[in-house]
Amino acid sequence: MPGKKTDSSHHYNIAQLRVEFWNKLKAESTKLESSNRGSVDEKNHKQNLEKLLKEIKGVESYFAFPGLFRLNALHEMLSRQEHTALANRIAEITKHLVSESYRVSVDFMEEEEFGSELSENSESKDRLNKTYFEVLFLDDISSQEESKLRQEMRDLRVSSDQFNYGIVVQRSFQDAMIALLFNYNIQAVVVRYAPPYHSKKITPLIKPFIQNVLKLDLSSSPRTDLGPILGGLIRKIRPELDTYYVTDTSLGNLKDSTLKSFRRIFYRAEDLQELHLTILRGISERYETPFFSAIKEYSKKPTGIFHAMPISRGNSVFKSRWINDFGNFYGRNMFLAETSSTTGGMDSLLQPTGSLKKAQKMASDAYGSQQTFFVTNGTSTANKIVVQALVKPGDVILIDRDCHKSHHYGLVLAGAFPVYLDSYPIEEYSMYGAVPLRQMKEKLLKLKEAGRLGLVKMMLLTNCTFDGLVYNVEKVMQEILAIKPDMIFLWDEAWFAFAGFTYNYKQRTGMFVAQKLYSKYRSRSYREEYENHIKGLGENEDPTLPDPDRVKIRVYSTQSTHKTLSSFRQGSMIHIWDEDFRRKSENTFMEAYMTHTSTSPNYQMLASLDAGRRQVQFEGYELVEKSIEMAMVLRAKINDHPRLNKYFDVLTVSDFIPKKYRESGLSEYYTKKEGWNRMETAWEKDEFVLDPTKITLHIGRTGVDGDTFKNRYLMDKFNIQINKTSRNTVLFMTNIGTTRGSVTYLTNALLKIADELDHEFASLSVKENKIRQNRIHSLTKDFPPLPDFSYFHNSFQAVPGVPGGNIREAFFLAYNEDNYEYVPLKECLPAMENGRILVASSFIIPYPPGFPVLVPGQVVSEEIIRFLTALDVSEIHGYRGDLGLRIFKENVLNRQKTATSIGGMAKKMNKDIINES
């Protein structure tokens, strides 16, 4: 009997659905080939094949390969009952799709479409193994005209072309949008003339995957405007693509927005050769890697080495009898490229004028910044550069307390006063969430009431967190700028470098939002919105929209490129979108950059940042979408498998984000019964969202803590590496390098661990079982309290009773060992009960959670002591287990308090004198 209807809701994306369909076609055609002629089986298999081919046609029409031509050929083979040939052809297409071999060598496709004589053409053979891409044409043309276009474009290709491409023709605006959403191969778009709006080929199968396209209603727009509108949308959703416009409108009548939306505009009278050459030129320019290419050229040159690097050219390595294995391991090119030269095609990172300057400019274009700077010693240094560049001693910074330790040390270096913001706790899993917007505004308004708003310089937030929590960047910036219109934002996007290359993620990145708000606040429509907003306010009501005459967009993002994209370790970037950068910050930024950047940067790392930029411009959209797909596949596999969900739970949205922060109502990405929930609305509206590529596995029911599970099971038995654990969780991350094979390997490892746990539980004695059950109860029911930031001791408060502390003064006060003493942890609570105020003289940073629970100058609270006592981790930076907490002596605090009071009086007197003057 015919197969059941395909339920696309149980496929995360169209790529998943597409592969499954072709595997079904392969299986069904094999069954048809082996069935007896005239049998019931043959009839059923034929019906199933006809149905599958009809359904997949609605998907393949958006791809050049296999495309409609080959699908029609398969239909004809089926009608002619060429069952063996049909099975072979489907198997061949499926193999090329799954292995993606067609993206490197595509001439066999052209032989099918244009005839076998192509295989005898010498130029065709020269084109083998060229990188393949596809060009989307939006034009309402007939099938005959489409065939002519394909033939003419193919005839223009020559053997010297660096790339090869196929053509996808769509005849409506909606279909072009769907193709851009589905088809990762598209690298260029040609909009020809005025297209119709509505699609005539949307099927129920693809509807779940195109909700954003269906929500977009531009059907009332004139057809002549749809081409330019599409160009603008491409710049928003897939800005890496080259876009071209073919029109009859004279240059004088073209709108500025149209001119800005397209790389080049052609006229109907111009021939296709110019278009063909322009398409290839656009791809070639993006393919360029200025610094990587310079290194490759340098390595080919014969040189004499008389500078201070014996390892250069491998001379000290390959001729050695004792370390030549080191050279053989890394290969000769690594050493040929090792140099300190900044000329001869090379460049200086500290003052680039050539290949590095161009590479950074291309990275800026790719990531959507105004300026981008390469950093060769990690985002820890990038963070310190930005903080030191923009704040001076006495400035106030609003900062999430559970940010990376580099920010806290940056505050020490800069001498800024931190106002710590507490994230909401997730005590069940011993971790923190993110900082609610309400708390940010409350702290800012307290500073305003105290007359210190003018000293507030920066807001520093981690986006996304290690555990995958992402802020609503636009909402945060808009509401904070309404209070402090010149606020500088530093978004630590160390774990979010990949986010700029798919739209859901991109709309929550610093650079994208900076661009968006800059344009918005300068528009006439926003000014009208603001004026109406002001008119509607009550008597004592504050505006929640920024004043367009005062607002400044000043945004910085630091990014660990090496963590989520292709780069050697420690390769990072600083992205800047600051309208006052040249006027206010460029000089101090370059001083800070010089302060922290080595005069001998690693050139291989810089080259990897350059090559990584090329990768994300060509395949970032595809690779990021696939990494999300891999995460979703893993989530579904663990949730659905009875042997896995016996011990493991994948934590999802509702586990991390309280309901009050989820306007969309989305609580989980996947259920076995309902399939996938689309996350687009949540990413557009909710205060916080969860990045699905951060997969937190709750392991409490195993009776094994996170650190032990990581080392004993994952590392020792399966060599599976992870970054983070908590008392009862382990964190897995998918990235652009994650493959289906690696997901399968992890799944199999978890299954083996589950089997081992079964055997282990079965062999426990009654007493051992009781111990294990107690351990499970501890990991699933007893949670150590997570302490909030207490407060700075009044000796180290910037202004008594006002948020903000002098962390720098406390930090350097502890350089004198006479100023502090150690108090054993078990003696802390009794000392506090006897009235002593304990004040930390150092950072105390347990791993996990990996951020300071105490900073210099902070009062030690009872909750913090209880938290440290309950911790069962082996790594606590700044804490000496044999000695205890490092605490300021009481006489030092009294002396400091007196000095602070005198200093405060002096400042007040100076202020009064200035005011009187």
C-alpha positions in Angstrom: 0.0 0.0 0.0 1.2 3.6 -0.6 3.5 5.0 2.1 2.1 7.4 4.7 2.2 11.1 4.3 5.5 12.8 5.3 5.3 14.9 8.5 7.7 17.7 8.0 7.2 19.0 11.6 9.6 16.2 12.7 12.4 17.6 10.6 14.3 20.6 12.0 15.1 22.1 8.6 14.7 21.6 4.9 18.2 20.0 4.5 17.2 17.3 6.9 13.9 16.7 5.1 15.7 16.7 1.7 18.3 14.0 2.6 15.6 11.8 4.1 13.5 12.1 1.0 16.3 11.1 -1.3 17.1 8.1 0.9 13.4 7.1 0.7 13.6 7.4 -3.1 16.7 5.3 -3.2 15.1 2.6 -1.0 11.8 2.6 -2.9 13.5 2.5 -6.4 15.6 -0.5 -5.2 12.4 -2.3 -4.1 10.7 -1.5 -7.4 13.7 -2.8 -9.3 13.6 -6.2 -7.5 9.8 -6.6 -7.6 8.1 -8.9 -10.1 6.6 -7.3 -13.2 2.8 -6.9 -12.9 2.8 -7.8 -9.2 0.9 -5.9 -6.4 4.3 -5.0 -4.9 5.4 -3.4 -8.2 2.3 -1.3 -8.3 2.6 -0.2 -4.7 6.3 0.7 -5.1 5.6 2.6 -8.3 2.8 4.6 -6.6 5.1 5.4 -3.7 7.8 6.6 -6.1 5.4 8.8 -8.0 4.2 10.3 -4.8 7.7 10.9 -3.5 8.9 12.4 -6.7 5.9 14.7 -6.8 6.5 15.9 -3.2 10.2 16.4 -3.6 9.7 18.5 -6.7 8.4 21.3 -4.5 11.7 21.3 -2.8 14.2 20.6 -5.6 12.8 23.5 -7.7 14.8 25.8 -5.4 18.1 24.1 -6.2 20.2 23.7 -9.4 21.2 20.2 -8.4 19.5 17.8 -8.8 17.0 20.4 -10.0 13.8 20.0 -12.0 15.6 18.8 -15.2 16.8 15.6 -13.5 13.5 15.1 -11.6 11.6 15.2 -14.9 14.1 12.7 -16.4 13.4 10.4 -13.4 9.6 10.7 -14.0 10.1 9.7 -17.7 12.3 6.7 -16.7 9.6 5.6 -14.3 6.8 5.9 -17.0 9.0 4.0 -19.4 9.4 1.3 -16.7 13.2 1.6 -16.9 13.4 0.4 -13.3 17.1 -0.6 -13.2 18.3 2.6 -14.8 16.0 4.6 -12.5 17.4 2.9 -9.4 20.9 3.5 -10.5 20.3 7.2 -11.3 18.5 7.9 -8.0 21.4 6.1 -6.2 23.9 8.2 -8.0 22.1 11.5 -7.2 21.6 10.5 -3.6 25.3 9.7 -3.3 26.4 13.1 -4.7 23.9 14.9 -2.5 24.9 13.2 0.8 28.6 13.3 0.1 28.3 16.8 -1.5 30.7 15.7 -4.2 28.7 17.6 -6.8 30.0 20.9 -5.2 33.5 20.2 -6.3 33.0 18.4 -9.6 29.8 19.2 -11.5 30.5 18.4 -15.1 28.6 15.1 -14.9 25.5 17.2 -14.2 26.0 19.3 -17.4 26.5 16.1 -19.4 23.0 15.0 -18.4 21.5 18.4 -19.1 23.3 19.5 -22.2 24.3 16.2 -23.8 27.1 13.7 -23.8 29.1 15.7 -26.4 30.2 17.9 -23.4 32.4 15.0 -22.1 34.4 15.1 -25.2 35.1 18.8 -24.9 38.6 19.4 -23.6 37.6 22.5 -21.8 35.0 20.5 -19.8 37.7 18.2 -18.5 39.8 21.2 -17.5 36.9 22.4 -15.3 36.8 19.4 -13.1 37.3 19.9 -9.3 36.5 23.6 -9.3 34.6 25.1 -6.4 30.9 25.2 -7.3 28.3 27.7 -6.4 24.9 28.7 -7.7 23.4 31.9 -9.1 19.8 32.8 -8.3 17.9 34.6 -11.2 14.7 36.2 -10.3 12.8 36.7 -13.5 9.3 35.8 -14.8 10.4 34.0 -17.9 9.1 30.9 -19.8 10.7 27.5 -19.7 12.1 28.0 -23.2 13.7 31.3 -22.1 15.1 29.6 -19.1 16.7 26.9 -21.2 18.2 29.5 -23.5 19.6 31.5 -20.5 21.2 28.3 -19.1 22.8 27.5 -22.5 24.1 31.0 -23.1 25.6 31.3 -19.6 27.2 27.9 -20.0 28.7 28.8 -23.3 30.4 31.8 -21.8 32.5 29.6 -19.4 36.2 29.0 -20.3 38.8 26.6 -18.9 40.6 29.5 -17.1 37.6 30.3 -15.0 38.5 29.8 -11.3 35.0 28.7 -10.3 32.0 26.9 -11.7 28.4 27.7 -11.2 24.8 26.5 -11.8 21.7 28.5 -12.3 18.5 28.6 -10.2 15.6 30.5 -11.8 12.7 31.7 -9.7 9.7 33.5 -11.1 8.3 35.3 -8.1 9.5 37.4 -5.1 8.3 34.7 -2.6 10.1 32.0 -4.4 13.3 34.0 -4.5 13.1 34.5 -0.7 12.5 30.7 -0.2 15.5 29.9 -2.4 17.7 32.2 -0.3 16.4 30.5 2.8 16.8 26.9 1.6 19.8 27.0 -0.8 23.2 27.2 0.8 24.9 27.1 -2.6 23.6 30.5 -3.7 26.4 33.1 -3.8 25.1 35.6 -6.2 21.6 37.0 -7.1 20.5 38.5 -10.3 17.1 40.4 -10.2 15.8 40.9 -13.7 13.0 43.4 -14.3 9.8 43.5 -12.3 8.8 40.1 -10.8 5.4 39.1 -9.5 5.0 38.7 -5.8 3.1 35.5 -5.1 4.5 32.0 -5.5 2.6 29.4 -7.4 4.4 26.3 -6.1 4.4 26.5 -2.2 3.4 23.0 -1.0 2.3 21.9 2.5 5.6 20.0 2.8 7.7 23.2 2.9 5.2 25.5 4.7 6.6 24.8 8.2 10.1 26.0 7.1 9.0 29.3 5.4 6.9 31.0 8.0 9.0 34.1 7.9 8.5 34.4 4.2 4.7 33.9 4.5 4.5 36.5 7.3 6.2 39.1 5.1 3.4 40.7 3.0 4.5 43.0 0.2 1.8 42.0 -2.2 0.5 45.6 -2.3 3.9 46.9 -3.4 4.2 47.8 -7.1 6.0 45.1 -9.1 8.6 47.6 -10.2 9.6 48.1 -6.5 9.9 44.4 -5.6 13.4 44.0 -7.2 14.9 46.8 -5.1 13.0 45.6 -2.0 14.6 42.1 -2.5 18.0 43.7 -2.8 17.5 45.5 0.6 16.2 42.3 2.2 19.3 40.3 1.0 21.5 43.0 2.6 19.7 42.3 5.8 19.4 38.5 5.9 22.4 37.4 3.7 24.6 40.4 3.2 27.5 38.3 2.1 25.8 37.6 -1.3 26.6 39.6 -4.4 23.4 41.2 -5.8 22.9 42.5 -9.3 19.9 44.3 -10.8 18.8 44.3 -14.5 16.5 47.2 -15.3 15.1 49.5 -18.0 14.8 52.5 -15.7 17.2 55.3 -16.5 20.0 56.1 -14.1 18.4 59.5 -13.3 15.2 57.8 -12.2 16.8 55.1 -10.0 16.3 55.7 -6.3 19.3 56.0 -4.0 18.1 52.9 -2.0 18.2 50.9 -5.2 21.7 52.0 -6.0 22.9 51.1 -2.5 21.1 47.7 -2.5 23.0 46.2 -5.5 26.7 45.6 -6.3 26.1 46.6 -9.9 23.1 47.5 -12.1 22.8 46.3 -15.7 20.5 47.3 -18.5 18.6 44.9 -20.7 20.6 45.9 -23.8 23.8 44.8 -22.2 24.9 41.2 -23.1 25.3 38.3 -20.7 29.0 38.1 -21.0 29.4 41.2 -18.9 27.1 39.8 -16.3 29.0 36.5 -16.3 32.4 38.2 -15.8 31.0 40.4 -13.1 29.6 37.4 -11.2 33.0 35.6 -11.3 34.8 38.8 -10.3 32.6 39.3 -7.3 33.3 35.7 -6.1 37.0 36.2 -6.8 37.2 39.4 -4.7 35.5 37.7 -1.7 37.8 34.7 -2.2 40.8 36.9 -1.8 42.8 36.5 1.5 45.3 39.4 1.5 47.4 38.4 4.5 47.2 34.6 4.0 48.2 35.1 0.4 51.1 37.3 1.4 52.4 34.6 3.7 52.1 32.0 1.0 54.0 34.2 -1.4 56.6 35.0 1.2 57.2 31.4 2.0 58.1 30.7 -1.7 60.9 33.4 -1.8 64.5 32.4 -1.3 65.7 34.5 1.7 68.7 35.0 3.9 67.9 34.9 7.5 69.8 37.4 9.7 67.1 38.5 12.1 66.3 37.2 15.5 64.4 34.0 14.7 66.5 30.9 14.3 63.3 28.9 13.7 62.5 30.9 10.6 62.5 28.8 7.4 63.0 25.8 9.7 66.8 26.2 9.6 67.3 25.5 13.3 64.8 22.6 13.2 65.2 20.4 10.1 69.0 20.3 10.3 68.9 19.3 14.0 69.4 15.7 14.9 67.4 16.1 18.1 64.2 18.1 17.2 63.7 17.3 13.5 60.7 15.3 14.5 59.1 18.5 15.6 59.6 19.9 12.1 58.2 16.7 10.5 55.2 16.8 12.7 54.1 20.4 11.8 55.4 20.3 8.2 57.8 22.6 6.3 55.2 25.3 5.4 54.7 26.2 9.0 58.3 27.2 9.3 58.7 28.7 5.9 55.9 31.1 6.9 57.6 32.0 10.2 59.1 35.5 10.0 59.3 38.8 11.8 59.4 40.7 8.5 56.8 43.5 8.0 57.8 44.3 4.4 58.1 42.4 1.2 54.4 41.8 1.1 54.1 41.3 4.8 52.7 43.9 7.2 52.8 45.2 10.8 49.9 44.4 13.1 50.5 47.5 15.2 50.5 49.9 12.2 49.2 48.0 9.2 49.4 49.7 5.8 49.2 46.7 3.4 47.9 43.2 3.4 46.9 43.1 7.1 45.1 46.4 6.8 43.1 45.1 3.8 42.4 41.8 5.6 41.0 43.7 8.6 38.9 45.8 6.3 37.5 42.7 4.6 36.7 41.2 8.1 35.0 44.4 9.0 32.7 44.1 5.9 32.0 40.4 6.7 31.1 41.0 10.4 29.2 44.3 9.8 31.4 46.6 11.8 32.9 50.0 11.0 36.4 48.8 12.1 37.7 45.4 13.0 41.0 44.7 14.8 42.8 41.3 14.9 43.9 40.2 18.3 46.5 37.4 18.7 46.3 36.7 22.4 42.7 35.9 23.0 39.6 37.7 23.9 40.9 38.1 27.5 43.3 40.7 26.0 40.6 42.1 23.7 38.4 42.8 26.7 41.2 44.6 28.5 42.0 46.6 25.4 38.5 47.9 25.0 38.0 48.7 28.7 41.3 50.5 29.0 40.7 52.4 25.8 37.3 53.8 26.8 37.2 54.3 30.6 39.5 56.2 32.9 40.1 56.2 36.6 36.9 57.3 38.4 34.5 56.3 35.5 31.6 54.0 36.4 30.9 50.8 34.5 27.8 48.7 34.8 28.9 45.1 34.5 27.4 41.6 35.0 29.2 40.0 37.9 29.5 36.6 36.3 31.4 38.0 33.3 34.8 36.6 32.4 37.6 37.4 34.8 39.4 39.4 32.2 36.8 42.2 32.6 37.4 42.4 36.3 41.1 42.6 35.8 40.4 45.2 33.1 38.6 47.3 35.7 41.7 47.1 37.9 43.9 48.3 35.1 41.6 51.1 34.2 40.8 52.2 37.7 37.0 52.3 36.9 34.4 51.8 39.5 32.3 48.7 38.8 28.6 48.6 39.6 27.9 44.9 39.6 24.7 43.5 38.1 23.4 40.2 39.4 22.1 37.5 37.0 19.1 35.6 38.1 20.1 32.3 39.7 19.4 28.8 38.3 20.1 27.0 41.6 18.9 23.6 40.5 21.8 23.3 38.1 24.3 25.5 40.1 24.6 28.2 37.5 23.5 31.7 36.8 21.3 33.0 34.0 21.6 36.6 32.7 20.9 40.1 34.0 17.3 41.2 33.7 16.8 44.6 32.0 14.8 45.8 34.9 17.8 45.5 37.2 20.1 47.3 34.8 17.7 50.3 34.7 17.2 50.3 38.5 21.0 50.5 39.1 21.3 53.2 36.4 18.4 55.3 37.9 20.0 55.0 41.4 23.2 56.5 39.9 21.2 59.2 38.3 19.5 60.1 41.6 22.9 60.3 43.2 24.1 62.7 40.6 26.6 60.2 39.1 25.0 59.5 35.8 27.6 61.7 34.1 30.4 59.4 35.3 28.7 56.3 33.9 30.7 55.4 30.8 30.0 51.8 29.8 27.6 48.9 30.2 29.4 45.5 29.8 27.4 42.3 29.3 28.2 38.8 28.2 26.3 37.8 25.1 25.9 34.8 24.9 26.9 33.2 28.2 28.8 30.0 28.4 25.5 28.2 29.0 23.9 29.8 25.9 21.8 32.6 27.3 21.4 35.5 24.8 20.2 39.0 25.5 17.6 41.0 23.5 20.4 43.4 22.5 18.1 45.8 20.7 15.7 46.1 23.6 18.6 46.5 26.2 20.3 49.2 24.1 17.1 51.1 23.4 15.9 51.3 27.0 19.3 52.1 28.4 19.9 54.8 25.8 16.6 56.4 26.9 18.2 57.0 30.3 21.9 57.5 29.2 21.9 58.5 25.5 25.7 58.4 25.2 26.2 55.0 26.9 29.0 52.8 25.4 28.1 49.2 25.2 30.7 46.4 25.3 29.2 43.1 24.3 31.5 40.2 25.2 30.6 37.8 22.3 33.4 35.4 23.0 31.1 32.4 22.4 29.0 34.1 19.7 31.4 34.8 16.9 29.3 32.6 14.5 26.1 34.5 15.2 26.5 37.1 12.5 25.9 34.6 9.7 22.3 33.5 10.1 19.4 35.9 10.7 17.9 34.5 13.9 21.2 34.9 15.7 22.4 38.0 13.9 19.5 40.2 15.2 20.9 39.7 18.7 24.5 40.7 18.0 26.1 44.1 18.9 27.2 45.0 15.4 23.9 44.2 13.7 21.8 46.1 16.3 24.3 49.1 16.2 23.8 49.5 12.5 20.0 49.1 12.8 19.6 51.6 15.6 21.9 54.2 14.0 19.7 54.2 10.9 16.5 54.0 12.9 17.3 57.0 15.2 18.1 59.2 12.2 14.9 58.5 10.3 12.0 60.8 10.0 9.6 58.1 11.1 11.5 57.6 14.4 11.4 61.3 15.2 7.7 61.3 14.8 7.4 58.1 17.0 9.6 59.8 19.6 7.6 63.0 19.6 4.3 61.1 20.0 5.9 59.1 22.8 6.8 62.2 24.7 3.4 63.7 24.2 1.8 60.5 25.7 3.9 60.5 28.9 2.4 61.1 32.3 3.5 64.0 34.6 6.3 62.0 36.3 6.8 59.4 33.7 10.3 59.0 32.1 10.6 58.3 28.4 11.6 54.7 27.3 12.7 55.9 23.9 16.1 57.7 23.3 16.1 61.3 22.2 17.1 61.4 18.5 18.9 64.7 19.1 21.1 63.3 21.9 21.5 59.6 21.3 24.9 58.2 20.2 25.5 54.7 19.0 28.8 53.5 20.5 29.1 49.7 20.4 32.1 47.3 20.8 32.1 43.5 20.5 34.9 41.3 21.5 34.9 37.9 19.8 36.8 34.6 20.3 36.9 33.7 16.7 38.9 30.5 17.6 36.1 29.3 19.9 33.3 29.0 17.3 34.8 29.7 13.8 38.0 28.6 12.0 41.1 30.2 13.6 44.1 29.0 15.4 43.9 29.2 19.2 43.8 32.7 20.7 42.7 34.2 17.4 40.2 36.9 18.3 38.7 40.1 17.0 37.5 43.5 18.2 34.5 44.8 16.2 33.6 48.5 16.5 30.5 50.4 15.6 31.1 53.8 17.2 30.0 57.0 15.6 32.3 58.9 17.9 35.3 56.6 17.4 37.5 58.9 15.3 36.5 62.0 17.3 36.7 60.6 20.8 38.2 57.2 21.1 40.6 56.4 18.3 43.8 57.7 20.0 43.1 56.1 23.3 42.0 52.8 21.6 45.3 52.7 19.7 47.3 53.4 22.9 45.5 50.5 24.6 45.9 48.3 21.6 49.7 49.1 21.6 49.8 48.4 25.4 48.4 44.9 25.2 49.5 43.7 21.7 52.8 42.0 21.1 55.3 43.5 18.8 55.9 39.9 17.6 52.4 38.6 16.7 52.0 35.1 15.4 51.6 35.4 11.7 50.0 32.0 11.3 47.2 33.0 13.7 46.7 36.2 11.7 46.5 34.2 8.5 43.9 31.9 10.0 41.7 34.9 10.9 42.0 36.0 7.3 41.2 32.6 5.9 38.4 32.1 8.5 36.8 35.4 7.2 36.8 34.0 3.7 35.1 30.8 4.9 32.2 32.6 6.7 31.6 34.9 3.8 31.1 31.9 1.5 29.7 29.2 3.7 29.0 30.8 7.1 25.3 30.7 6.6 25.4 27.0 5.7 27.8 25.9 8.4 26.0 27.8 11.2 22.6 26.4 10.1 24.2 22.9 10.0 25.7 23.3 13.5 22.2 24.2 14.8 20.8 21.2 13.0 23.4 18.9 14.6 22.5 20.3 18.0 18.8 19.7 17.4 19.4 16.2 16.2 21.4 15.4 19.4 18.7 17.0 21.6 16.0 14.9 19.9 18.0 11.7 20.1 18.6 12.0 23.8 15.0 13.0 24.5 13.5 10.1 22.4 15.8 7.2 23.4 14.5 5.3 26.4 18.0 4.1 27.4 19.3 7.6 27.3 16.5 9.5 28.9 16.6 7.0 31.8 19.8 8.8 33.1 20.1 12.0 31.1 17.9 15.1 30.5 18.7 17.7 27.9 17.9 21.0 29.6 15.8 23.3 27.4 14.4 26.8 27.3 12.1 26.6 30.3 14.9 25.1 32.5 17.1 28.2 31.8 14.7 31.1 31.4 11.8 31.9 33.8 8.4 32.3 32.1 8.3 36.1 32.8 11.2 36.6 30.4 9.6 34.5 27.6 6.9 36.7 25.9 6.6 34.2 23.0 5.7 31.4 25.4 8.3 29.1 23.9 9.3 26.5 26.5 11.2 23.9 24.6 12.6 23.4 21.1 11.4 19.8 20.6 9.0 17.2 21.9 8.6 13.6 20.7 4.9 14.1 20.2 4.8 17.6 18.6 8.2 17.6 16.8 10.0 20.9 16.4 8.8 24.3 17.7 10.0 27.2 15.5 12.2 29.6 17.4 11.9 32.6 15.2 9.3 34.5 17.3 11.2 33.9 20.5 14.4 35.2 19.0 12.6 38.3 17.8 10.7 39.1 21.0 11.8 37.4 24.2 14.1 39.1 26.8 16.3 36.1 26.8 16.7 33.2 24.5 18.7 29.9 24.6 21.3 29.2 22.0 20.5 25.6 21.0 24.1 24.8 20.1 24.9 24.9 23.8 23.5 21.5 25.0 23.4 21.2 28.8 23.0 17.6 29.9 21.6 17.0 33.4 23.2 13.9 34.8 21.9 14.0 38.4 20.2 10.6 38.1 23.6 8.9 37.4 24.7 9.7 40.9 27.9 11.1 39.4 28.9 14.8 39.6 29.8 16.7 36.5 33.6 16.8 37.0 33.8 13.1 37.6 31.5 12.4 34.7 33.7 14.5 32.4 37.0 12.8 33.5 36.0 9.2 34.3 33.6 8.6 31.5 33.8 11.1 28.7 37.6 11.7 28.6 39.1 8.5 30.0 36.8 6.1 28.1 35.9 7.9 24.9 38.3 10.8 24.6 35.3 13.2 24.3 36.4 16.8 25.2 34.1 19.3 26.8 34.6 22.8 28.3 32.2 23.1 31.3 30.6 21.1 34.0 28.5 22.0 37.1 27.6 19.8 40.1 25.0 18.0 38.1 25.4 19.0 34.4 27.9 18.7 31.6 27.9 21.1 28.6 28.2 19.9 25.0 28.6 22.4 22.1 28.1 21.9 18.4 30.0 24.2 16.1 30.8 24.6 12.4 33.1 21.6 12.6 30.6 19.2 14.1 29.7 16.4 11.8 26.9 13.7 11.8 29.6 11.2 12.6 30.7 13.1 15.7 27.1 13.4 16.9 26.7 9.6 16.3 29.9 8.9 18.2 28.7 11.0 21.2 25.3 9.2 21.1 26.9 5.8 21.1 29.2 6.8 24.0 26.2 7.9 26.1 24.5 4.7 25.3 27.5 2.7 26.5 27.7 4.9 29.6 24.0 4.1 30.3 24.7 0.4 29.9 27.6 0.6 32.2 25.5 2.5 34.8 22.8 -0.3 34.5 25.4 -2.9 35.3 26.9 -0.8 38.0 23.6 -0.2 39.7 22.7 -3.9 39.5 25.9 -5.0 41.2 25.5 -2.6 44.2 25.0 -4.1 47.6 22.1 -2.7 49.8 24.5 -0.4 51.6 26.2 0.7 48.4 22.9 1.3 46.8 21.8 3.5 49.7 25.0 5.6 49.4 24.3 6.0 45.6 20.7 7.0 46.2 21.8 9.6 48.7 24.2 10.9 46.1 21.4 11.0 43.5 19.2 12.9 46.0 22.0 15.4 46.6 22.5 16.0 42.9 18.8 16.3 42.1 17.2 17.8 45.2 19.8 19.4 47.4 21.2 22.6 45.8 23.8 24.8 47.3 22.6 28.4 47.4 24.0 30.7 44.7 25.1 34.0 46.4 24.4 37.3 44.8 27.1 40.1 44.9 27.1 41.4 48.5 28.5 45.0 48.5 31.8 46.8 48.6 33.0 47.7 52.1 32.5 51.3 52.9 36.3 51.7 52.8 36.2 50.9 49.1 32.9 52.4 48.0 33.2 55.2 45.4 30.4 57.1 47.2 28.9 55.8 50.4 25.5 54.3 49.8 25.7 54.6 46.0 26.4 51.6 43.7 30.1 51.4 42.7 33.3 50.3 44.2 37.0 51.1 44.0 38.3 47.7 43.1 41.6 49.0 41.9 42.5 50.5 45.3 41.6 47.3 47.1 43.5 45.2 44.6 46.8 47.1 45.0 46.4 47.5 48.7 46.9 43.7 48.9 50.3 44.1 47.3 51.6 44.8 50.8 51.5 41.5 52.7 51.2 43.3 56.0 47.7 44.4 54.9 46.0 41.0 54.8 45.8 37.7 56.7 44.3 34.3 56.0 41.2 33.1 57.7 40.4 29.3 57.4 37.0 28.8 55.7 35.6 26.9 58.8 36.4 29.9 61.0 34.8 32.5 58.8 31.2 32.1 60.0 32.1 32.1 63.7 34.2 35.3 63.2 31.2 36.9 61.4 28.9 35.9 64.2 31.2 37.6 66.7 30.8 40.9 64.7 33.8 40.9 62.5 33.3 42.2 58.9 35.4 40.1 56.5 36.6 41.9 53.4 38.2 40.0 50.5 41.6 41.2 49.4 41.7 39.0 46.2 39.6 37.5 43.5 38.1 34.1 44.5 37.1 32.3 41.3 35.8 28.7 41.5 35.7 26.5 38.3 32.8 26.0 37.8 31.1 28.4 37.7 34.2 30.3 36.4 33.6 33.8 37.6 34.5 35.7 40.8 32.3 35.0 43.8 34.5 37.5 45.7 36.4 40.5 44.3 38.9 42.8 46.2 37.1 45.1 48.5 33.9 43.0 48.7 32.3 42.2 52.0 32.1 38.4 52.6 28.6 37.3 53.2 27.2 34.3 55.0 25.7 33.1 51.7 29.1 33.2 50.0 30.8 31.2 52.8 28.0 28.6 52.6 28.4 28.4 48.9 32.2 27.9 49.1 31.8 25.3 51.8 29.3 23.4 49.6 31.4 23.5 46.5 32.8 20.1 45.4 35.2 21.4 42.7 38.9 21.0 42.8 39.9 24.3 41.2 39.3 27.6 43.0 41.6 30.4 41.8 42.7 32.8 44.5 41.9 30.5 47.4 44.4 28.6 49.4 42.8 25.5 50.9 45.6 25.1 53.4 45.4 28.7 54.5 41.9 29.9 53.9 40.4 33.1 52.6 42.8 36.1 52.1 41.1 38.9 54.2 42.1 42.5 54.9 43.2 43.1 58.4 40.8 45.1 60.6 43.3 47.9 61.3 43.9 48.3 57.6 40.2 48.7 56.9 39.9 51.3 59.7 42.9 53.2 58.3 41.5 52.9 54.8 38.0 54.2 55.9 39.6 57.3 57.4 41.6 58.0 54.2 38.5 57.5 52.1 36.6 60.0 54.3 39.3 62.6 54.1 39.6 62.0 50.3 35.8 62.4 50.0 35.9 65.7 51.9 38.7 67.0 49.7 36.8 66.2 46.6 33.7 67.9 47.9 35.7 71.0 48.8 37.3 71.1 45.3 33.9 70.7 43.8 32.4 73.5 45.9 35.3 75.8 44.9 34.8 75.1 41.2 31.1 75.7 41.5 31.7 79.0 43.3 34.1 80.0 40.6 
